[in-house]
Amino acid sequence: MDDLGHPIAYQALGRGAAVYSSDGQELGRVVRVMAAPEANMFDGIVFDMKTGPGGQRFVDAPEVERIFERGVVLTIDAAEAAQLPKPGANPGVLSVKPGDLGGRGGGGFLRRAWDSLSGKR
């Protein structure tokens, strides 16, 4: 394994950094980091495999052991990495507006719960 430099935070990881398995094999190169920066939440990494079936693969955050200036080391070996899933579409976003809750106007679930607890219902 090449000198990967100093450890860094996921926010500083750039496209093209090498991705290595736990057994030291270079698997490919980082395509993008999956994260929710506003929540400071690291989800994982999409990388392009250079061997095996090739193509892009997604590795979940728990399988990322360390992130360095010039590379990433995973907690899984090369055989396990070959079984990683292809990245999928982002899941849909669910949003609920007050009017979606139904029931008597102006209170929704919390109003009904309070009415039930206070004996109004």
ABEGO torsion letter per residue (X at the ends): XBBAEBBBBAAABBBGBBBBBAAGBBAEBBABBBBBAAAGBBAEBBBBBABEAEEBBBBBAAABABBBAAEBBBABBAAAAAABBBBBBBBBBBBBBAAAAEEBBGAEAAAAAAAAAAGAX
